Amino acid sequence: MSESSKIRVGAAFWIVGILLLLWNIYGCFLYIMEMTMSDAEYAKLYGDVMAELRPTTPKWVPAFFAIAVWSGLLASLLLLLRKRWAVPVFILSMIGIVISMSWGIVNADMRAAAGTMGIVMPIIVGGIGLFQIWWSRRQSALGRLS
C-alpha cells in the first residue's frame, strides 16, 4: 500500500474533487453538444451572428477545446483516485483552455458577436482551471496523492 493511500483525507477533499469532476463532465457535455449540433441549432442557441462566424473558426480551436475538457475530466478522475498525475493533466487542461479560448478573445468579429460573455466565460473557465491546478498541487504537497 502506498504512503499516500494511508494518509486520510477530509470531507473537503472529496467535496472539491466531486465538484471538479462534475464541472469537467459538464465541459465534456458542452463539447459534444457543440461538435454535434447543426448550424440551425447553433444559430438558435448562440444567435445568427455567431452562427455566421462558426465556419471561420480555425480547426485548432475545437481540437484544443477537446484537449481542455477531456484532460480535465481525466485529471478529475485521477484526483479522486489520489494519483499524482492529476497535477500535470490539469496543467494540460489549462493549456487547452488558454489556446482554445484565445481565438474568441483576439478575433475582433468573434469578440463583438460574443459580447460580454466572450470575456466573462474565459475568465470563469480560466479561473476554475487555475484553481484545479492549485488544488491538485496542494493535495500532492500534503502527501494525499501518490
Disulfide bonds with the S-S distance in Angstrom:
none
